[in-house]
Amino acid sequence: MEFNRLVNTILESETPQGMSTYWQDGDMKVTIRQVIKYLKDNSVPVKDVSVSKIKPIIIDQDYKGESKDRVSKANLSHPIIVIKKNGKYKSILDGNHRAFKALDSKAKTIKVQEIDLDSPDIPSEYKKLFNYRINPLFKK
């Protein structure tokens, strides 16, 4: 499905399939649907980014074992959502399976939408919930 149509389908559906991801701290909760709406409402561009820039922020999980099926079904035409802080990529908010598939298939670039936590227009909930540390797949 073409990406813009997919976004519209997600935002217009009562209970979109696969949209149960959320981040929560106490009473503060942000859903993936809210993030997608934020990206659309703020016209956040889709960029082609070198996979080597994404590699350090892929989280550690068993991509070739229990997650193998999700990796094989991952659609690289859909962008991953990356958190940026202090001018650097901090984490992948959505799309670790796509990122691993791009890396494993030796793709040169991957489509990315960035959420910059330093932006003055960023919701305060995003600054609080998305400024976390990850356990990267590839240790330094």
N, C-alpha and C positions, 0 to 999 in steps of 0.2 A: 504494500500500500504506500502511495506517495506520502512523504512526511507531513506536509501541511494538512492533507486530508486526515491523516492519523491524529494529528493534534486536535483538529476540529471534532473528530469522532470522540476522542477522550473527554474533551471539555463539554460536549453536548449530551453525553450518555449519563443516565442515572447512576448506574453502577458499572463503570468501565472495567472490562476484563484485564487483569494484571495490574490494576492500579491500587493495590492495597499497601504499597510501600509508604511508610511515614517515619518521621523523626519526632521524638517526644522527650520532654524533660518536665516532669510534674504536669501542670495544667497546660503547658505550652506544647502545641502539636502542629506540625506542618506536613501535609500530604504531598505525594508526588504530583497529584492533580493540581494542587495549588502552585507548585513550582513550575509546571508546564504552562499554567495560565500566566504566571509572572513573566516567563520567558516570552510568551506570545504578546502580552500586553505592552511589554517594554521593547519589543522588536529586537531582541537579543539575536545577533547574527549567528549563523552556522559557519564555522571556520574549518578549513582543512589544516590539521596540525600534525606534525611529525609524530609517528608512533613512539619514537625514542624519547620524546618529551613526556609522553603519557606513562611509559614503562615504570618509572619510579613510584607512581601513585596507584598502581594496580594492587588491590588488597590481596592478602594471602588467603587462598582457599584451594580446594582440590579441583582445579579446572579440568584435569585429565581423568578424574575419577568420578565422584558423585555428581559433579557439575558438567560433565562431558556433554550430556544431551542439551543443556541450556546453551553451552558454548556453540555447539554445532547449529543450533537454531537461531543464534544471534544474527540480527540483520544489521549489517554494517552501513546500510544506507540511512539508518536512523542515527542522529548524533548522540554522543554521550554528553552528560552534564558534569562539568568540572567546577570545583570550588577553587577560586583564586584568592590569594591573600598576600599582601606585600609584593605584588607583581609576579608571584610564583604560583604554580599549580600546587594545591595542598591535598586534594582528594578527588576521587570520582564519586559524585553524589548518586549518579545513575548510569549504569553501563559498564560495569566491570567485566561482565562476560563478553560484551562486544569488544572491549579494549584488549582482553586476552586473545580473542579470536583474531583481531587485527595483528597483534604481535606474533602469534603462533603461525599465522598464514603469511608472515613476512610482508604485510602491507606497509607501504611507505608512510601513508597518512591515514588519519581517521577524522571523521566529522565531530566537531566539538561545539557545544554552547557553554559559555563561561558565566558563572555567577561570581562577581567580584565583591568580596566582603568589604572592601574599602570604598565602594561606591557610596556616595551620599544618599542615593535613592533606595538603597537596599533595605528591605524590611528588618526591623530590629530582631525579630524572631530568627531570621536567617543568620544574622551575626552571632546569635547565641547558640543556636542548634547546629550550625554547619562548621563551626570552628573547632573541630575535634582532630585528634591524632589518629592515624591509621597504622595498621600492622601491614607493611608492604610485603608483597610476594618476593621482591628482589631486594635483599638486604644490602646496605652499603658496605 
